[in-house]
Amino acid sequence: MQTALLILVPIFTVVNLVIYHKIFSVMYFDLSQGLFKELVTAFIIAIVESALLVYFAISILKVVIIIAIIIACIIAIIKIAAVVIEKKEEKNKTEFAEEQDVTSEMQEDESVFETKNASENTSEENDNRVNNENISANGKMKCPWCGKEISATAKFCNYCGMNIGHKKKY
């Protein structure tokens, strides 16, 4: 601060003298005394101007430094938040991929189960069709294995003991 004052005071003294002589026309009766008063006055004004400039410059510099620190903190917080969000997104993507894997495995299992059920349902439909073709009006049907007449609701033939749901293979 003292260095700034040592530099600014002579500069402001010269500037004040130039401005003073541009504004006022000065005539001195005693040249040495007039110049000395003028120089002292310009010097005192220059000291005051320099002190005010340094004071306000330091105050302004403090405010600028505080604002810079606040901005740096905000930037750091934003960067930290961005890293946290990025990690969270990676975790969510990983979890989503794992869920997709589990879901696709479950769908594969379900499709295998549905295929088995469909084949079972197809054989049951065929069995029902076979049974329905052989059912007579009195609620009796012929055994597809031995040909004897049995109840339409029977699952096994009373005569040969075979499963009624499966057609005889010739």
C-alpha positions in Angstrom: 0.0 0.0 0.0 2.8 2.4 0.8 4.5 1.6 -2.6 1.2 2.5 -4.3 1.0 5.8 -2.5 4.7 6.6 -3.3 3.9 6.1 -7.0 0.5 7.7 -7.1 1.2 10.9 -5.2 3.7 12.4 -7.6 1.6 11.4 -10.6 -1.5 13.0 -9.1 0.5 16.1 -8.1 1.5 16.7 -11.7 -2.0 16.0 -13.0 -3.5 18.4 -10.4 -1.1 21.1 -11.4 -1.8 20.7 -15.1 -5.6 20.7 -14.5 -5.3 23.8 -12.2 -3.4 25.7 -14.9 -5.8 24.7 -17.6 -8.8 25.9 -15.6 -7.3 29.1 -14.0 -5.1 31.8 -15.3 -2.7 32.5 -12.5 -0.5 35.6 -12.0 1.9 35.7 -9.2 3.2 38.8 -7.5 5.7 36.8 -5.6 6.7 34.0 -7.9 8.5 31.8 -5.4 5.7 32.1 -2.8 2.9 31.5 -5.4 4.6 28.4 -6.8 5.3 27.0 -3.4 1.6 27.4 -2.3 0.4 25.9 -5.6 2.8 23.0 -5.3 1.9 22.3 -1.7 -1.8 22.5 -2.4 -1.5 20.1 -5.4 0.6 17.7 -3.3 -2.0 17.6 -0.5 -4.8 17.1 -2.9 -2.8 14.3 -4.6 -2.2 12.6 -1.2 -5.9 12.6 -0.5 -6.8 11.4 -4.0 -4.2 8.6 -3.8 -5.3 7.5 -0.3 -9.0 7.4 -1.5 -8.0 5.5 -4.6 -5.9 3.0 -2.7 -8.6 2.6 0.0 -11.4 2.0 -2.5 -9.1 -0.1 -4.7 -8.4 -2.4 -1.7 -12.1 -2.5 -0.8 -13.0 -3.3 -4.4 -10.2 -5.8 -4.6 -11.5 -7.5 -1.4 -15.0 -7.7 -2.8 -13.6 -9.1 -6.1 -11.6 -11.7 -4.2 -14.7 -12.7 -2.2 -16.8 -12.9 -5.3 -14.0 -15.0 -7.0 -13.9 -17.4 -4.0 -17.7 -17.7 -4.0 -17.7 -18.5 -7.7 -14.9 -21.0 -7.2 -17.0 -22.7 -4.5 -20.0 -22.8 -6.7 -18.0 -24.3 -9.6 -16.6 -27.0 -7.2 -20.1 -27.8 -5.9 -21.4 -28.2 -9.5 -18.4 -30.4 -10.5 -19.0 -32.6 -7.4 -22.7 -32.8 -8.2 -21.9 -33.7 -11.8 -19.6 -36.6 -10.6 -22.2 -37.8 -8.2 -25.0 -37.7 -10.9 -22.7 -39.5 -13.3 -21.9 -42.3 -10.8 -25.6 -42.6 -10.1 -26.5 -42.9 -13.8 -23.8 -45.5 -14.2 -25.2 -47.5 -11.3 -28.7 -47.1 -12.7 -27.6 -48.3 -16.1 -25.8 -51.3 -14.5 -28.9 -52.1 -12.4 -31.1 -51.7 -15.5 -28.9 -54.0 -17.5 -29.0 -56.6 -14.7 -32.8 -56.3 -14.5 -32.9 -56.7 -18.3 -30.8 -59.8 -18.0 -33.0 -61.2 -15.3 -36.1 -60.3 -17.2 -34.8 -61.9 -20.4 -33.9 -65.0 -18.5 -37.4 -65.0 -16.9 -39.0 -64.5 -20.4 -36.9 -67.4 -21.8 -38.1 -69.6 -18.8 -41.7 -68.5 -19.4 -41.4 -69.2 -23.2 -40.0 -72.7 -22.4 -42.9 -73.2 -19.9 -45.4 -71.9 -22.4 -44.0 -74.2 -25.1 -44.4 -77.1 -22.7 -47.9 -76.0 -21.8 -48.8 -75.4 -25.4 -47.6 -78.9 -26.3 -49.5 -80.3 -23.3 -52.6 -78.3 -24.3 -52.3 -79.5 -27.9 -52.2 -83.2 -26.7 -55.1 -82.5 -24.4 -57.1 -81.0 -27.2 -56.2 -83.9 -29.4 -57.3 -86.2 -26.6 -60.5 -84.3 -26.2 -61.1 -84.5 -29.9 -60.4 -88.2 -29.9 -62.7 -88.6 -27.0 -65.4 -86.4 -28.5 -65.3 -88.4 -31.8 -65.9 -91.6 -29.9 -68.6 -90.5 -27.6 -72.1 -91.8 -28.4 -75.5 -90.4 -27.6 -75.9 -92.5 -24.5 -72.7 -91.2 -22.8 -70.6 -94.2 -23.8 -67.5 -94.3 -26.0 -65.2 -97.0 -27.4 -61.7 -97.5 -26.0 -59.2 -96.5 -28.6 -57.0 -99.5 -27.6 -59.3 -102.4 -27.3 -62.5 -101.1 -28.9 -64.8 -102.0 -26.0 -67.5 -99.7 -24.9 -66.7 -97.7 -21.7 -68.0 -94.6 -19.9 -67.3 -91.3 -21.6 -65.8 -89.8 -18.4 -63.4 -92.7 -17.9 -59.7 -91.9 -17.9 -58.6 -95.5 -18.2 -60.2 -98.5 -19.9 -61.9 -100.9 -17.6 -61.0 -103.8 -19.9 -57.5 -103.2 -21.0 -56.3 -100.6 -18.4 -54.8 -98.3 -21.0 -55.0 -94.5 -20.7 -57.9 -93.3 -22.7 -56.4 -89.9 -23.5 -53.8 -91.4 -25.9 -54.7 -92.7 -29.2 -53.8 -96.3 -30.2 -50.7 -96.4 -32.4 -51.0 -98.9 -35.2 
